[in-house]
């Protein structure tokens, strides 16, 4: 049997930790937590989060300004 390497062990530990933190959350709580984490990462790394429809609206308005 193959012994998991240290990276796999770390990934499994993190997955278990996240599961333990979220296993009793309601769907609304889980969504709110996910959105908060996404917004935090977007601010930290300088990207935006949106739906394909919202990106299309931005592209149309940017082309209209040319």
C-alpha positions, -999 to +999 in steps of 0.1 A: +000+000+000+013+035-009+020+057+020+005+093+016+032+119+013+033+150+035+015+172+010-014+148+007-016+145+045-017+183+048-044+186+022-065+159+040-060+177+073-072+210+058-102+193+042-112+177+075-108+210+093-130+228+068-156+200+070-157+202+108-162+239+106-190+237+081-208+204+087-236+219+108-242+251+088-275+258+072-274+264+034-278+302+040-249+302+065-227+281+041-235+305+012-228+336+034-195+321+045-185+312+010-193+347-003-174+363+025-143+342+018-146+349-020-149+387-014-119+386+009-098+367-017-109+390-044-098+420-025-065+404-015-056+393-050-073+421-070-099+403-090-136+407-093-164+381-089-195+383-110-219+362-131-214+357-168-244+380-174-228+408-153-195+405-172-214+407-205-231+439-194-197+454-185-182+444-218-211+460-237-209+492-218-171+494-223-175+489-260-202+516-261-177+541-246-153+536-275 
